[in-house]
Amino acid sequence: MGASVAGLLDYARSRNPDFAASTLEAGAAQARVDAAGALPDPRFQVELMDFTNTMNGRSTSLLPGQVGETRYRVIQPLPGWGKRDLARQAAEARAGQADAQRETAWSELSAEIGAAWLRYYGADRELGLQRDALLVLQGLEETALSRYRLGQLPQQAVLRAQREITAQRIALLAAEQRRKGLATALNGLLARVPDAALAEPADPPTLPERLDFAELVERARQRNPGVLTETLGVDVARAQREQTYRERYPDFSVGFTHNRPDEGKASWDLMFEVMIPLQQGSRRAQEREAEYMLSAADARRAAVANRVAAELGAAWAAYASGLESLRLLRGTLLPQAEATRDATRAAFAGGRADFDGVLEAERQWIEARTALLGAEVDARMALNDMEKLAGETK
């Protein structure tokens, strides 16, 4: 756990409570599809006619069969034509939107885990660089002490080396604390205890040399979970609008009544009921609301698509800049720092350079390696953002 992002994502998919909640909500929305479009439950009525028994001279009663007449009625409401189909279509649209929201939640979570792992990776590699730097400075201290004993270096050089070692130990302690804090944050995203053990991060895959921005934008338009969610939101608003317009037409009810008089023969009645859509003013207001909601959903979709394209452009520019920085650091600055360090060491061994020059050359070499690591992490963070925006499922 912790060696790669893939293992962390597998763990989070089954353990993260936020993603579990999104999955359960999507399941609930899918279950509502089966209920949508079903007929309303029938109603059963018992009507006691002349329960005071005025006509037959008996005492008042509330028991069926002991009143003037008992009527048993079953009423089945029937929605107007097409309303049940529209209700099911609206529920299916909401279920699709819930699925898209679940994918959006997973995209956000996986990107957040990927970014946290990259920071953890950077802190781990920085800690290694700080340890290497401490070993180099300790070696210089030994060289300075040996030359000081021979009278070839002043005491100030030894003190300078020891001061650099102290500063490097402080930097090493800060790097250790930073790595520990980032490991705690990563465990938090995985719903693990804060001090759970994490393995040393392995080297991530090689960065791609070139990415086609136009292709990324097209993939984002088709696969970005946020854009898909808002697109399905337009479908939901459209279905709700159709339902609202359908309310112009009446609903119906059918009823069967069994009449059982105290004296005489039982009989059956058939009832047919029509709801009169009389309140047209309120319906027109609801229709205007539905039209506004559809326009708002379409505007939200366009806004999200534009925002995704802008964020993708910023991430792509950051990635391109990071690759260029890596090329310069790896191909120019780091070799120059190594050459300067080696030349200064050789000159110091031959008595042609002072100790301060050696320390400065070593510091520049350490700073170049640290800058290279920082540029790599920045480029990988930008790539992680592009994968999220382009809808790359992890």
N, C-alpha and C positions, 0 to 999 in steps of 0.2 A: 504494500500500500504506500503510494507516494512516489514510486519509481517512474511512473508515466501518467499522463493525463487519462489514458484509456481506462486504467484500473480504477481511478478515482470516479470517472463518469459511470462506470458499471455499478460501483457501490452507491453513488448518489441516486441513480435511477430507481433503485429499490429501497433506499433508506431515507432520502430527503423528505421531510414532512410537507414542505411547500409544494413540491412536485406531486406528492401523493394526494394532496388536497385538490390540485388541478385535475388529476386523473379521475378522482372520485366525482368531481363536479361534471366532468365530461360524461362519465357513466350515467349520472343522474339525468343529464340532458338527453342522452340517448334513450333512457327508459321512458322519458316523457313523450317520446314519439309514439310509442305504442298506445299510450292513453289518449293522445290527441286524436280528434276525429271520431271518437267513440260516441255512441248515442248517450244522452243524459240518462241518469237513472229514472225509472218510472216512479210514480207516486201512488200511494195507496191511501184511500180515504174511506172512513166509515161515517155515515150520516144517519143520525137518529132522528126520524121524523115524529113529531108529536110525543116527545119524551115525557111530557106531563100527563099523557094518557087522558087528555080532556075528552076525546071522542068516544072512548070506551069506558070511562068512569073509573079506571083503576088509578092507583097511586103512581106518583112520578118514579121513573126508573131510568137508569143509565146503562142498562144491560141490553145488548142486541137481542132481538127476538121478544123482548118484553115491553116494546113501545109500539106506537101506531104503525110505523113502517121503518125497516132498516135497509139502508142502501150501501152496498159495497161497490166502490169505484176504483178502477185502476186507470191512471192517466200516463201516457207516454209522450213527453215532449219530442218534437221532431224539428231539428234545425232546417232552415231554408236550403234550397238547392245549391249545392256547391260549397256551403259553409264548412262542412266536415272535411272536405278535401283541402280547403284553404287552411284550416286549423292544423291539419297534418303537415302540409307544406311548410307552414311557419315553424312548427316544432322541429322539423328536419333541418331547416335553416339555422335554428338556434343550436341544435345539436352539432351541426358542422362548425358553427362559430365557437362552441365550447371546445371542440377538438382542436381548432386553430389556436385558441387561447392556451390550451395545454401545451401545444408545440411552442408557442411563444414563451411560456414559462420555462420550458426545458431549454430553449435556445438561450434565454437570459442566464439561467443557472449554469449551463455548460460553459458559456463564455466567461462567466464570473469565476468558475472553478479553474478554467484554463488560464485566466489572467493571474489568479492566486497562485497556481502552480508555477507559472513563469517567474513570478516574484520570488517564490520559494527557491526555484532553480537558480535565479540570479544571486540570491543571498548565499546559497550553498557554495556556488562557484567563487563568489567574492570572499567568502571565508577561507577557501583554499588559497586564493591569491594572497590574502593577508598573512596566512601561515607561511607561505613561501617567502614573502617579503621579510618576515621576522627571521627566518633561517638565514637569509642573505645578510641581513644586518648583524646577526650574531656572528656570522663568519667574518664580516668586516671588523667587528669588535675584537675578535681574536687576533686578526692581522694587525690592528692598531696597537693592541697590548704587546704583541711580540716585538714590533718595531719600536714601541716606546721603551721597552726594556733594553733595546740595543742603542737607544739614543737617537734613533732615526726619525721619530715623530715627537712633537711636543705633547704635553699633557692635555692641552685643549682638544687635540684630535680625538683622544680617548674619551674625554668627557662628551664631545659632540656625538660620537658613536653611541655612547650609553644613553644620551638624551634621545636620539632617534629611536633606539630600541624601546625606551619607555613609551614614547609616542605611538610606536607601532603596536605595542601591547594594548594600549588603550583603544586603538582602532580595531584590533582583533576582538577585544571584548565587546565593542559596539556591534561588530559584524555577527558575533555569536548571539547576542541578544536580538538582533534584527531577524536572524534566521529562526530563532525560537518563536518570536512573535508572529512571523509569517506562517510557521507551521501551526500555531494555535488558530490563526484565522482560517487556514485551510481546513482544519478539523471542524471548525464551526460550520463551514459550508456543507460538510459531509454529515452533520448531526452526530459527530463523535465527541468524546470527552476532550477537553482542551489539550491535555498532555498526552494524548494517544501517540504512540510511536509512529513515525513516518520514515520510510526508507530514503536513502540518499537518491536524489533525482538522477535518472540516467540522461544521457545526451539526447536531446530531441532530434527529429528528422532534419535533414538539410533544408535550408530555406530555398524556395524556388527563385530562380534567377529573374524571371519576368512574369508579370501578370497582365492580362488584357483587361483594361478598365471597362471597355464597352461590353465585354462579355460578362464581367462582374455585375454591371448595372442591369443587364438583361436578366441574369439569374436572380438578382435581388427583386426585380419586379414580379417574377414568377414564383419565387420560393421563399421570400422573406416572410416569416410567420406573422409579423405585425401587419404587413400589407395584406396577407391572406385573411387575417382576422377582420380587418376593416372591409375587405371585399365581401366577405360573408355577412358582415353587418349590414351592407347594402341590400343583400338578399333578404335578410330578416326584415328590414324596414319596408322593402317592396311587398313582402308577403303580408305584413301588418296593414299596409295601405290597401291591398286587395280585400283583406278581411273587413276593413272599415267601410269600403264602398259596397261590399256585399250586405252590410247591415241596412241598406235601403230596402231590402226585400224582407217580407215577413217570415216569422217562424210559425210553426204549427204544433198542435197537440191532438192526440187521439185518445178517447176515453171509453171504457166499457163500464157500465153500471148494472149491478144485479140488485133488483128491488124485491124485498121480501116483506110484504105486509103482514100484519098480525092476523088478519083474516083475508082470505082471497088467494089468488094464484100469484106465484112469483113471475117476474118479467125481467127482460134485458133492455138496456138502453145503449145506444151508440152516440158518442159525442165527438164533434169535430170543432177545433178551436183555431182561430187565426189571430196572431198578434198584429195589430195595426201600427205600422211605422208612421206615427203621426207627428212626432217631435222632429221635424225636419231641420229646424234651426240648430239644435244640438248636434245633429248628424253632420250638417255642413261644417260646423266648427271642428268636429272630430276628423272630418276628411281633410280640412286645411292643416290640422296638426299632423296628420299622417304624411301629407305632402312635404311639409317642412322637415319632418324627421327623416324622410328619404333624401331630401337635398342635403341635410346636415351629415348623414351617413356617407354620401358620395363625397362631400367636401372633406370629411375626416380621412377617407381613403386617399384622396389626392394629397392631403397634407402629410400623411404618414409616408407615402411614396416619395414625395419631395424631400422630406427629412432624411429618409433612408439613403437617397441618392447623395445628399449633401454629406452625411456622415461617412458614406462609402468613399466619396471623393477625398475627404480629409484623411481617412485611414490609408487609402492608396498612396496619397502624397507622402504621408509619414513613413510608409513602408519603402517607397522608392528612395526617400532621403536616408532611411536607415541602411538600405543596401549600399548606397553610395558611400556613406560613412564607414561601413564595414570594409569596403574595397580600399578606401584610403588608409584606414587604420591598419588593416592586415597587409596591404601591399606596400605602404610607404612609411607611415609613422612608426609602427612596431619594428620593422627591420632597421630603420634609422636609429631608434632607441637602443636596439640590441647592438648595433655596430658601434654606437657611441659608448655604450657600457663596456664592450670588449676592448675598444681602443683605449679608454680611460684606465681600465684595469692594467693593460699592458704598459701604458705610460707610467702608471703608479709603480708597477713592479720595477721599471727601469729608472725610477727616480725623476721622471720628467713631468709628473703631475702631483698635485697635492691631494691630501685626503678629502678635503671638502669637494673637490671635483669628482672624486670617486663616488661619494655619497649622493651628489646631485645627479650623476649619470644613473645610479641605481634607482633613485626616486623617479626619474623620467621614464625608465623602463617599466617600473611598477605602475605608474600612472597610465602608460600606454596600454598595458594589459587590462587595467581596470576600465579604461575608456572603451576598449574593444568589447569587453563583456557587456558594458552598459548599452552600447550600440546594438549588440546582438539581441539583448532582452527587449529593447525598444522596437526593433524590427519584428520580433516575434509577437509582441503585444499588438502591433498594428495588423499583423496577419491574422491574429485571433479575432480582432474586431471585424476584419473583412469577411472572415468565414461566418461570423454570426450574422452580419448584415446581408450576406449573400444567401443565407438560408442553408448553409452546409450543416447537415445533421451529423452529430457526433455520437 
